[in-house]
Amino acid sequence: MWARTGRESAVPLGEDMGEPVPERSATEGRSAVLPGSDAALGQALSPGVLTPDLPSSPESPAATTQAVAAKAAFENFPVALRMLPRTYRRHLMAVYVFARTADDIGDQAPVAERLQLLAELEADVRALYSGGQPALAAVTGLIRTVAECEIPMQPFIDLIRANQQDQVVKRYETFEDLAGYCRLSANPVGRIVLYVFGSFSADRAKQSDSICTGLQLAEHWQDVAEDFRAGRIYLPLADIAAHGCSERDLEAPHATPQVRELMTFEVRRARSLIDAGAPLIGTLRGAARAAVAGYVAGGRAALAAIQTADYDVLAVTPRPGKARTVMELATAFVRGR
């Protein structure tokens, strides 16, 4: 979810956040209750100011890590809701900093250095899991999170693999090809989140994968023009052709009727994936339920923004407003889907 973006059972929502006892099953813990007003929920939606306790290092000083963490405010969905207990927020921000660091290396580092930097990031992750001492702040920040939440190594490696793939793959022939990329770039984050809340199971992971693939698609559909300028097309080429379009249509200042039809199709596909996984919310309680509802809400609000823009993703980059996200969060939380 947080990679390749252009971009709670212990405490009821809205109450004072204390140190929680992590949720370990769908039935354990206290159920969250919604705040008394949308305004209260809107305040809770704001990303937390808390950032993980990350030591500085020559390669990645603490100031740089703080700057990476600050990007959470610009995601479609709340990375770490203010309503969440402090420990959960620390863990989620630590994971976000790692995912965003990998993404920034893959998108913003000098092109000739990206693969080497990603390889160094992977070496640091492997050092963490082998009992060594990682050097990069984005990885040292995971030490407590990995230990306390018992997160396996593979999801972090997969996020790096996605950014390595971005260096060599610029087009996806079919949707199945693109979904394979999402299994590396987005789905691992959802699985990590389940571990953070002590709620991981095979069934929940499957639902989370559906949500996260839908979220990744929503981000791609928002950023069609930006990605094209960067030399990447995530719209499946088979879908482009099936709707009577070509790559040249993506250079235009406005979407043609054919491109709008293509985007209508792709938005429906992304929404169906999010909706298929959304019953995951109903299996969770407290903070876990609130967090996942927030992710689902962000995806639905992003897709609604594209629809509001009449599917013209070339003229603008559609972004959802907070009010729409608040509404979607409240609805998803209450309905449990």
N, C-alpha and C positions, 0 to 999 in steps of 0.2 A: 504494500500500500504506500509506504513512505519512500520506497526506492524508485528511481527513474521518474520523478515528478518534474514537470517543465521547469518535478517537484516534490465484589465490593460489599461485600456483605457486611462489613464491620460498621459502616456508618451510613445512615440515611442521607439521601441527597439534600444538600443545603445546610446540613448540620456541621458543627465544628469537626475538623479532621484530626483524628488521633492516630496513634500507631495501631494498625489493624492486625487481626489474626487472619492470615490469608485464607481465601475460600478454597476448599478442597473438593467440593462436589456441588451438583446442582441443587441439593437440598439443604446443605449446611449454611448457617449464617443468617443474618437478619435481612429481610427484604427491604429494598430502598423504597422511599416514598417520594413522590414528585414535590418540588417546591410549590408554594401556593400561587405563584404567578409565572407567566412567561418571562417577565423581567428578571426574576430570580434565576430562572433557568438560563436566560441569556447571559447573565453575569457568570454563571458556572461554566458556560461554554468557552469563555475566554481561556486561551492557553495559559497554564500556570507560569508564574515568573520563576518558579523553582528550576534550577538546573543541577545536574548531577555533580557530586564532588569529584572532580577529575583533576588529577595532578598534571602539572605542566611538564613539557618535555621539549627538547630542542626541535624535534620534528613537528610537534603540534602543541604550541603553548596554550595555556588555559584560556587566554583571550580569544584565540581562534575557535576553541571548542564552544565558548559562550556565543560567538557569532553564529556558529552552526546551529546551536540550540534555538537561537532567536528566530530561525526560519520557520519554526513550528507554527508561528502565528499566521503564516501565509498558506498553510495547507487547506485543502477542502474540508477536512474534518478535524475535530479537536484532538490533538495528540495526547494531551494529559489534562482532562477536565479539572477545573479548580475544585470541584466537589469530591474528587477522589482523595482517599487517605494519602498522607505524605509518602509513605513507602512505595505505594503503587506509582505515584507520580515520578518519583526518582527513577524507578526501574524503567518506566515507559520513556522518560526523557533520555536515559542512557541508551536504550535501544534506538531511539530516534536519531541521536547524535551519530551512532555507528552507521545506520542506514543512509543518513543524509551525507555523511562523510564519503562513503563509498560512491554515492551518486554524484557528489561534487567532483570527485576524482575522475569519474567516467565522463563527465560533461565539461568540466572547466579547467582541468589541469592541461598543461601543454600536451598536444596530441602525441608527440613522440615519447612522452614519459608516462602516459596513463597505464599501460599494461604493467610496467615495472612497479609503479606505485600501488596498483591493485595487488600485485604479487607480494609486495611488502606488507600490505594490510592483511592478506591471507596468512602470511608467515606469523604475524603477530597473533592472529586468532588461534592458530595452531599452537603457538607458544603458551597462550592462556590455558588451553585445554590439556597441555602436556605437563603442566606444573611449572613452566618457565615464567619469566617476567616480561610481559609485553612492553613495548616502548612507546607506542602511539597512544595519545590520550583517548582517542575514540574507542580503543580496545581496553585500556586500563579502566575506563569508566564502566566496563561491563563486568568487572571482577566480582563485585558484590551481587549484581543481578544474576549472573550465571550460577553462582554458588547457592544463593538463597532460593532461586526459582527452579533450579535443576534443569536448565535449558540445554538441550544437546547442541553440538557444534554445527551440524549440517545446515540449519537455516541460515546461519551467518555466512557460511561458505557459499550457499546458493545466491545470496544477495550480491556477493562479489562476482560470482559467475555471470549474473545478469549484466553487470557493468562491463565485464570482459566481452560478453557477447555483443554489447552495443558498439564495441570498437570495430567489429568485423561484419556484423549483420545490419544492413540498413533498410531492408525490405522483407516482408513476410508474404509468401505466396498465398497461403490459406489461413483461415481462422484457427485451424488446429495448430499451425505453426506458431501463430501469435499466442495462443493459449499456452503452448509449451514455454514460451518466454515468460509469460505471467507466472508460471509455476516457479520460476526462479526469482523474478523481480518483485512480486507482490505476495504470493501465498505464504512464503516463509515468515513474513511479518505477522500475519494473523495467527500463525501457529505459535510464534514467540509470545504474543499477547496472551494466548490461552495459558501458556506456562507461567507467565507473570502472575496471573490470577489463580494459579493452582487448579485450573479447570480443563486441562487438556484431556481429550479422549479421541479415539479414532473417528467416531461419529461427528463430534464437534469439529474436528479438523477438516472433515469433508465439507461441512457447511461453511466453515471459515474460508476455505479455499474458493468456494463459489462467490462469497462476498468480496474477497480480495481481488479475484480476477475481474469482477464487475467494477470495483473501484479503480483498478489500473486502467481498464478500458475507458472509464469516464474521464480520467485524466488525459489519456491519449486523445480522446475526441474533443476535449477542450483545447488541446494544444496542437491541433492539426497544422495550423499555419506556422507556429513556432518550430515544430519538429521538421517541417518541410524546409524551412530556411536553414536548419542545422544539417540538412542532408538525409533526414530519416523520414520514412513513411511507415506508420504502424497500421494504417488501414490495410486490410488484406488485399493484395492485388487482384485476387479472384473476385472479391466483392466490388472493387472499383470497376472492373470490366463488366460485371453482371449488371451494373446500374448505368452503363453507357458512358462511363467517365474514363479519363486518362490522367496520368500524373500532371500533365500540363494544366488541367483544370484546377489543380491545387495552387498554382501560381497566381491565379486571378485575385483581384481585390475583394470580390464578392463571390459567394457560392452560386453556381448555376442551379437551375431546377433539378438537374440530375444529381449534383452533389448534395443538395438538400435531401433528396430522396435517399441517397446513400447514407447520410448521417441519421436520418429518421430510422432507418433499418438498424444501424449500429447502436443507436441510443436504446432502442427497444431490446436489443440483444443484451446490452450491459445491464439494463434494468431487470430483465428476467433473471439474470445470474444473481444479482443482489437479492432480489425477492426470493429466489430459490434457497439461498443460504440464510435469510433473515430469521427463520424460526429458531436459529441458534440463540437469539436473544431470550426467548422464552425458557430456555434450559438453564439460564444463568440468574443469579441473584445479586443484589447490592451493586457494588462498584463494577464488577465484571459486566453486569447487565447494562449499566449506564455507559461504560466505555464502548462496548460493541454497538449499542444503540447509536452512539455518537458517530461511529464509523459508517454505519448503514445510512444514517441521516445525511452525512456529508456527501455520500455517493448519490443518493436520491436528489439532494438539492442541486448538485452539480449537473446532473442530467436534466433536471427541470430548467436550469439556467440556459442550457443549450436549446431546449424546446422554446423557451421564451424569446431567444434570439432568432427564432424561426430557422434554426439549424444552420445558420450562416456562421460557421466557425472560421471563415477566412477573413471576414471583416472585423471581427472582435474575438477576444478570448473570453467566452462566457464564464462568469464567476457567480456563485450563489451569494445572496445576502444572508446576514446573520438571522434575520427574522424567519426566513424559509428553513434554515437549518435547525433553528430552535423548534419550529413547528414539527419538522420531520422527526427530531429527536424525541419530543414528547409523545408523538404518535407511536413511534417504534417501541419506546420504553413501556408504554401502557399496554399496547397490543401484544408485545412480546414477539414481534416479527417485523 
